[in-house]
Amino acid sequence: MAFRGKEMMKKLVKKVGAETLTPELKEKLKACVPDSKVVMGRAKRGLYAGRHIQYGNRVSEDGGNKSRRCWKPNVQEKRLFSYIFDRHIKVKVTTHALRCIDKAGGIDEYLLKTPYQKMDTEMGLFWKTKVEQRYAELGQMEVAFFTPEDEDKFEQGFKDLNIAKKEARREARKEARRKMYGDGGEEKGEEEASLEGGGLESHHDDHGWLEASA
């Protein structure tokens, strides 16, 4: 293995964790880490799906004169949701990689279905190893099933918890207002509420007087 491949392997093992990395995954990484293939510098920090900088000629319309030019991939910075990690992953991807992710059904499925040979960047190999490692951990966990009655209880508990949180936030706002304005703030609020109520009552009285006069 060339020096570049050895350095990339060291970085991947350090990021993933040498203690949690299984021997099978380690052998896959060793076999698929590029040995001497040159990869664009910024492609190491994203998912490019094989799209890299290309070089060619710019041909003029009149004389057919040629001048060297390059084509850079269309790179976008996106937040892709990972169901297995239950969070968003902020990563730089090409539009081709986005189409591949949509076709696969998500970032997790794309990383699992894409073979190691096509993951020619350091970040791609890192996330693919992390996803496979997470799936292996979930496969060893025990799964518990709940009855519909238990699910209803859980749902009601979440609703009660949300109500309690709203009440706590309301009390915190009242306490902050009391500290900021003192007792006069509450009295002022009560006076405004009474004035609003009085205005409504006078409005109703005016309607009654008009009906009586008519």
Backbone hydrogen bonds, N-H to C=O, Kabsch-Sander energy under -0.5 kcal/mol:
donor,donor_aa,acceptor,acceptor_aa,energy
5,G,35,D,-0.7
6,K,2,A,-2.1
7,E,3,F,-2.3
8,M,4,R,-2.2
9,M,5,G,-2.2
10,K,6,K,-2.2
11,K,7,E,-2.0
12,L,8,M,-2.3
13,V,9,M,-2.3
14,K,10,K,-2.0
15,K,11,K,-2.4
16,V,12,L,-2.7
17,G,13,V,-2.2
21,L,17,G,-1.1
26,K,22,T,-2.1
27,E,23,P,-2.3
28,K,24,E,-2.1
29,L,25,L,-2.4
30,K,26,K,-2.3
31,A,27,E,-2.2
32,C,28,K,-1.6
33,V,29,L,-1.8
43,A,40,M,-0.6
44,K,40,M,-0.6
44,K,41,G,-1.2
45,R,42,R,-1.4
46,G,43,A,-1.2
47,L,92,K,-2.5
48,Y,46,G,-0.7
51,R,48,Y,-1.8
52,H,50,G,-0.6
54,Q,71,W,-2.5
56,G,69,R,-2.5
58,R,67,S,-3.7
59,V,57,N,-0.6
60,S,58,R,-0.5
60,S,65,N,-2.3
64,G,60,S,-0.5
67,S,58,R,-1.7
69,R,56,G,-2.3
71,W,54,Q,-3.0
72,K,70,C,-0.5
75,V,73,P,-1.0
76,Q,93,V,-3.4
78,K,76,Q,-0.7
78,K,91,V,-2.5
80,L,78,K,-0.6
80,L,89,I,-2.7
82,S,87,R,-2.8
83,Y,81,F,-0.6
86,D,82,S,-1.2
87,R,82,S,-1.4
89,I,80,L,-3.4
90,K,88,H,-0.6
91,V,78,K,-2.5
91,V,89,I,-0.7
92,K,45,R,-0.6
93,V,76,Q,-3.0
93,V,91,V,-0.5
94,T,47,L,-1.4
95,T,74,N,-1.4
98,L,94,T,-2.1
99,R,95,T,-2.0
100,C,96,H,-2.0
101,I,97,A,-2.3
102,D,98,L,-2.4
103,K,99,R,-2.2
104,A,100,C,-2.0
105,G,101,I,-1.6
106,G,101,I,-2.2
107,I,81,F,-0.5
110,Y,106,G,-2.1
111,L,107,I,-2.1
112,L,108,D,-2.0
113,K,109,E,-2.6
114,T,110,Y,-2.1
118,K,115,P,-1.0
119,M,115,P,-0.6
119,M,116,Y,-0.7
120,D,118,K,-1.5
123,M,44,K,-0.9
125,L,121,T,-2.0
126,F,122,E,-2.1
127,W,123,M,-2.6
128,K,124,G,-2.1
129,T,125,L,-2.1
130,K,126,F,-2.2
131,V,127,W,-2.5
132,E,128,K,-2.3
133,Q,129,T,-2.3
134,R,130,K,-2.3
135,Y,131,V,-2.5
136,A,132,E,-2.0
137,E,133,Q,-1.8
138,L,134,R,-2.5
139,G,135,Y,-1.9
140,Q,136,A,-0.7
140,Q,137,E,-0.7
141,M,138,L,-1.0
151,E,147,T,-2.2
152,D,148,P,-2.2
153,K,149,E,-2.0
154,F,150,D,-2.5
155,E,151,E,-2.4
156,Q,152,D,-2.5
157,G,153,K,-2.5
158,F,154,F,-2.3
159,K,155,E,-2.1
160,D,156,Q,-2.6
161,L,157,G,-2.2
162,N,158,F,-2.3
163,I,159,K,-2.3
164,A,160,D,-2.5
165,K,161,L,-2.2
166,K,162,N,-2.2
167,E,163,I,-2.4
168,A,164,A,-2.4
169,R,165,K,-2.4
170,R,166,K,-2.3
171,E,167,E,-2.5
172,A,168,A,-2.3
173,R,169,R,-2.2
174,K,170,R,-2.2
175,E,171,E,-2.5
176,A,172,A,-2.5
177,R,173,R,-2.5
178,R,174,K,-2.4
179,K,175,E,-2.3
180,M,176,A,-2.1
181,Y,177,R,-2.7
182,G,178,R,-1.7
184,G,181,Y,-0.5
185,G,182,G,-0.9
186,E,182,G,-0.7
187,E,183,D,-2.0
188,K,184,G,-2.6
189,G,185,G,-2.2
190,E,186,E,-2.6
191,E,187,E,-2.6
192,E,188,K,-2.5
193,A,189,G,-2.1
194,S,190,E,-2.6
195,L,191,E,-2.7
196,E,192,E,-2.4
197,G,193,A,-2.3
198,G,194,S,-2.9
199,G,195,L,-2.6
200,L,196,E,-1.9
201,E,197,G,-2.2
202,S,198,G,-2.7
203,H,199,G,-1.8
204,H,200,L,-2.2
205,D,201,E,-2.4
206,D,202,S,-2.4
207,H,203,H,-1.7
208,G,204,H,-2.1
209,W,205,D,-2.6
210,L,206,D,-2.3
211,E,207,H,-2.3
212,A,208,G,-2.3
213,S,209,W,-2.5
214,A,210,L,-2.0
